[in-house]
């Protein structure tokens, strides 16, 4: 996954559905083994870490995608470095 291509530590940002899904199968130790240093909720206010890559893990809903877009639509710089975007299920248009 992303850990193989990332040079440093990464952030994991998840919506509520992804959090429930991941927490049922992985512990924080497992997540840290994949070079993730911080796990945050998509809907909460988050500190920008422009020097770090971010992994978004989301359910494919309009609401979740809107939160991601908000992280990058400001006049200021983007909140994160490289972005890795994953959905829990196929995205329908």
C-alpha positions in Angstrom: 0.0 0.0 0.0 1.2 3.5 0.7 3.8 2.6 3.2 6.0 1.0 0.5 6.2 4.3 -1.4 6.2 6.8 1.4 9.6 8.0 2.8 8.3 9.2 6.1 5.4 8.9 8.6 1.8 9.4 7.3 -1.5 10.5 8.7 -4.7 8.5 8.4 -8.0 10.4 8.2 -11.2 8.3 8.3 -14.9 8.9 8.3 -17.1 7.2 10.9 -17.8 4.2 8.8 -14.2 3.6 8.0 -13.2 4.0 11.7 -15.7 1.3 12.7 -14.5 -1.0 10.0 -10.8 -0.6 10.6 -11.0 -0.7 14.4 -12.8 -4.0 14.2 -9.8 -5.6 12.5 -6.7 -3.6 13.3 -5.2 -2.1 16.5 -3.0 1.0 16.7 0.1 -1.2 16.7 -0.9 -2.6 13.3 -1.6 0.9 12.0 1.8 2.2 13.2 3.6 -0.7 11.6 2.3 0.7 8.3 4.1 4.0 9.0 1.0 5.9 10.2 1.7 8.1 13.2 -1.6 9.8 13.7 -5.2 8.8 13.1 -7.9 11.5 12.9 -11.6 11.8 12.2 -12.6 13.4 8.9 -15.4 15.5 10.5 -13.3 17.0 13.3 -11.1 20.1 13.0 -7.6 18.9 12.2 -4.2 20.5 12.4 -2.4 20.9 9.0 0.7 18.8 8.5 1.9 20.0 5.1 5.2 18.0 5.3 3.4 14.7 5.8 1.5 12.4 3.4 -2.1 11.7 4.2 -4.2 8.6 3.7 -8.0 9.2 3.4 -10.1 6.1 4.0 -13.7 6.8 3.4 -17.1 5.5 2.6 -18.1 6.7 -0.9 -20.6 9.4 0.2 -21.1 12.9 -1.0 -20.6 14.1 2.6 -17.2 12.4 3.1 -15.9 13.6 -0.3 -17.0 17.2 0.6 -14.9 17.1 3.7 -11.9 16.0 1.7 -12.4 18.7 -0.8 -12.6 21.3 2.0 -9.1 20.4 3.1 -7.8 21.6 -0.3 -10.1 24.5 -1.4 -8.8 27.2 0.9 -6.8 30.1 -0.4 -4.1 29.0 2.0 -1.8 26.1 1.2 -3.2 22.5 1.3 -3.3 20.8 4.7 -1.1 17.9 3.7 1.6 16.8 1.3 0.9 13.9 -1.0 -2.7 12.4 -0.8 -3.7 8.8 -1.0 -7.5 8.4 -1.3 -9.2 5.1 -0.7 -12.9 4.2 -0.5 -14.4 1.3 1.3 -16.6 0.3 -1.6 -16.9 1.2 -5.3 -17.8 4.8 -6.1 -21.0 5.3 -8.1 -21.6 8.3 -10.3 
